Amino acid sequence: MSTHPGKQATLHRLEKLDKKYIWHPFTQMQEWEKEPQLIIESGKGCTLTDVHGKRYIDGVSSLWVTVHGHRKKEINAAITKQLGKVGHTTLLGLSNVPAILLAEKLVNIAPKGLSKVFYSDSGSTSVEIALKIAFQYWQQKGPQFQKKTGFLSLTEAYHGDTIGSVSVGGIELFHATYKPLLFPAYKIESPHCYRCKYGLSYPECQKTCLVHAERTIQKYASVTAALIIEPLVQGAAGMLMQPPGYLKKIRELCTKNNVLLIADEVATGFGRTGKMFACEHEQVAPDILCIAKGITGGYLPLAATLTTDEIYRGFLGDYREFKTFFHGHTYTGNPLACASAIASIDLFRSEKILSKLQPKIAYLAKGLKQLRALEHVGEVRQKGFMAGIELVNNRLTKEPYPVNAKIGSRVTLECRKQGLIIRPLGNVIVFMPPLSISLKELQRSLQFLHASISEITKNR
Ligand SMILES: Cc1ncc(COP(=O)(O)O)c(C=O)c1O
């Protein structure tokens, strides 16, 4: 692509400034500083365009957030309209119109029984809030529940990067360093069938993992406030899929043992798995629901923690009783973000997003099947529009690629050359396009993935 020399100098300067000033997340900056980097200038639909004018399919929904594509007319208009009224006002001691209207919409689409909305601004904060609400709920419920201070979570879990959410996380690479800062959480083995911790295979195993989960829940119930889970898919761990019925059984075990269930739908919410929320696949209603990412259609930082009336009522009392939930973030319920979320949720209905998604999910499944044939593809995992392709050094033994092979990053760079932006999770290639992607764009993305994986793994 030829670029005008004047523009070339500006672009050069941009890259220099980036390297001079920005510390990028989850990035080894020593490498970043040495390598040329991709700088995005604009987006439209499922296409992102870099500063040189090269176009890419957004194969990772700008980190799992974009739902209806970029610069969606209705969302742009909703934000612009709200800008004409007010950009931000606080929810501390005041309310605002979009926050109120959105809360009603969220309660209407959420699993049954969730009736109160507590806003924040990221997936991590929505989890932090869920943990604190669960903890405080039991503390205020009565002296016989005061020992219920702990949390149960899954190994390989990812719930965000703040200290509370890291405490209930389980990804060694991300979380081990911070152990001295964390509160301990009781662990249930991740029900990851490809690398089953019990050496069994599904379905002959008869979900032995659930027998172990039950024992752990029973053992710690009296000292546990809540169990937190990513329903159906442990995303950041590499798109690990739970066997059917797993979530439903976990719900039953929590109810039976008087442990609150927190569903972290930050990644799975807003259509990602083919239904509005992943919990719906197993007719599960959690006691607390965490949502973020796709909530605004992928435009602005917004999150929400939904609870039942029963939990909410546990915080009511005379102000001198100090049952108040003493928590709040400055941009809580930001009107621009809420306006964007209202427009996005309305689009789900007006554009029949979920029913239109079903044939695309089937198309994706077919395409992914072809990737399975590649020699170094160990497993392909898919739930709706969440897909992970695990690359292995040896398919028979499932031996992973060594870290220094940087296989995921290399496939990512190859995909970029072709015109597809993705971001790997270690040796797992993640494909998570906007729900609005066309069949043609899906087809091209799958071709790029196939070609890139073949190219990078051919001599290894
Ligand atoms: C399941 C889950 N929970 C929480 C988070 C954290 O969200 P955020 O990055 O917005 O803090 C993520 C992010 O990927 C996630 O996948």
The ligand as a Tripos MOL2 file, in Angstrom:
@<TRIPOS>MOLECULE
LIG
   16    16     1     0     0
SMALL
NO_CHARGES

@<TRIPOS>ATOM
      1 C1        -15.4730  -14.0370   32.2340 C.3       1 LIG1
      2 C2        -14.7810  -12.7230   32.4200 C.ar      1 LIG1
      3 N1        -14.9650  -12.0370   33.5490 N.ar      1 LIG1
      4 C3        -14.4000  -10.8410   33.7470 C.ar      1 LIG1
      5 C4        -13.5830  -10.2710   32.7940 C.ar      1 LIG1
      6 C5        -12.9280   -8.9540   33.0520 C.3       1 LIG1
      7 O1        -13.4960   -7.9530   32.2950 O.3       1 LIG1
      8 P1        -12.7660   -6.5520   32.0940 P.3       1 LIG1
      9 O2        -11.5670   -6.8210   31.2510 O.co2     1 LIG1
     10 O3        -13.7850   -5.6920   31.4380 O.co2     1 LIG1
     11 O4        -12.3840   -6.0730   33.4590 O.co2     1 LIG1
     12 C6        -13.3660  -10.9520   31.5960 C.ar      1 LIG1
     13 C7        -12.5090  -10.3860   30.5490 C.2       1 LIG1
     14 O5        -12.1280  -11.0090   29.6040 O.2       1 LIG1
     15 C8        -13.9760  -12.2180   31.4030 C.ar      1 LIG1
     16 O6        -13.7720  -12.9250   30.2740 O.3       1 LIG1
@<TRIPOS>BOND
     1     1     2 1
     2     2     3 ar
     3     2    15 ar
     4     3     4 ar
     5     4     5 ar
     6     5     6 1
     7     5    12 ar
     8     6     7 1
     9     7     8 1
    10     8     9 2
    11     8    10 1
    12     8    11 1
    13    12    13 1
    14    12    15 ar
    15    13    14 2
    16    15    16 1
@<TRIPOS>SUBSTRUCTURE
     1 LIG1         1 GROUP 0 **** ****
